[in-house]
């Protein structure tokens, strides 16, 4: 389970990359920047979702 604990943070790394890309292309293409903002928001959501799910499974296995 330790692998999944560290893999959660990959979603935050992807979120930062998508937000940086959205900032970088904001003036050039608004459609692409909105897509990057959406994907960044999904990555943040996945981080919290996976973390909550992992903790629920760990609590079930320990209790």
C-alpha positions as a Markdown table, in Angstrom:
| # | Residue | x | y | z |
|---|---|---|---|---|
| 1 | Unk | 0.0 | 0.0 | 0.0 |
| 2 | Unk | 3.0 | 2.3 | 0.3 |
| 3 | Unk | 3.1 | 2.6 | -3.4 |
| 4 | Unk | -0.4 | 4.0 | -3.6 |
| 5 | Unk | 0.4 | 6.6 | -0.9 |
| 6 | Unk | 3.2 | 8.1 | -3.0 |
| 7 | Unk | 1.3 | 7.7 | -6.3 |
| 8 | Unk | -1.4 | 10.1 | -5.0 |
| 9 | Unk | 1.1 | 12.9 | -5.2 |
| 10 | Unk | 1.6 | 12.3 | -8.9 |
| 11 | Unk | -1.9 | 13.8 | -9.4 |
| 12 | Unk | -0.8 | 17.0 | -7.7 |
| 13 | Unk | 2.3 | 17.1 | -10.0 |
| 14 | Unk | 0.0 | 16.7 | -13.0 |
| 15 | Unk | -2.3 | 19.4 | -11.7 |
| 16 | Unk | 0.6 | 21.9 | -11.4 |
| 17 | Unk | 1.8 | 21.0 | -14.9 |
| 18 | Unk | -1.7 | 21.5 | -16.3 |
| 19 | Unk | -2.1 | 24.8 | -14.5 |
| 20 | Unk | 1.3 | 26.0 | -15.7 |
| 21 | Unk | 0.4 | 25.1 | -19.3 |
| 22 | Unk | -2.9 | 26.9 | -19.0 |
| 23 | Unk | -1.1 | 30.1 | -17.8 |
| 24 | Unk | 1.5 | 29.7 | -20.6 |
| 25 | Unk | -1.0 | 29.5 | -23.5 |
| 26 | Unk | -3.7 | 31.8 | -22.0 |
| 27 | Unk | -3.0 | 34.6 | -24.6 |
| 28 | Unk | -2.6 | 32.2 | -27.6 |
| 29 | Unk | -5.5 | 29.8 | -27.3 |
| 30 | Unk | -8.3 | 30.2 | -24.9 |
| 31 | Unk | -9.8 | 26.8 | -25.7 |
| 32 | Unk | -6.6 | 25.0 | -24.9 |
| 33 | Unk | -6.2 | 27.0 | -21.7 |
| 34 | Unk | -9.7 | 26.1 | -20.6 |
| 35 | Unk | -9.0 | 22.4 | -21.3 |
| 36 | Unk | -5.8 | 22.6 | -19.2 |
| 37 | Unk | -7.7 | 24.2 | -16.4 |
| 38 | Unk | -10.3 | 21.5 | -16.5 |
| 39 | Unk | -7.7 | 18.8 | -16.5 |
| 40 | Unk | -5.9 | 20.4 | -13.6 |
| 41 | Unk | -9.1 | 20.5 | -11.6 |
| 42 | Unk | -9.8 | 16.8 | -12.4 |
| 43 | Unk | -6.3 | 16.0 | -11.2 |
| 44 | Unk | -6.8 | 17.8 | -7.9 |
| 45 | Unk | -10.2 | 16.0 | -7.5 |
| 46 | Unk | -8.5 | 12.6 | -8.2 |
| 47 | Unk | -5.9 | 13.4 | -5.5 |
| 48 | Unk | -8.5 | 13.9 | -2.8 |
| 49 | Unk | -10.7 | 11.0 | -4.1 |
| 50 | Unk | -7.8 | 8.5 | -4.1 |
| 51 | Unk | -6.6 | 9.7 | -0.7 |
| 52 | Unk | -10.0 | 9.3 | 0.9 |
| 53 | Unk | -10.5 | 5.9 | -0.7 |
| 54 | Unk | -7.1 | 4.6 | 0.4 |
| 55 | Unk | -7.7 | 5.8 | 4.0 |
| 56 | Unk | -11.1 | 4.1 | 4.0 |
| 57 | Unk | -9.5 | 0.8 | 2.8 |
| 58 | Unk | -6.6 | 1.1 | 5.4 |
| 59 | Unk | -9.2 | 1.7 | 8.2 |
| 60 | Unk | -11.2 | -1.3 | 7.1 |
| 61 | Unk | -8.0 | -3.5 | 7.0 |
| 62 | Unk | -6.8 | -2.3 | 10.5 |
| 63 | Unk | -10.1 | -2.5 | 12.2 |
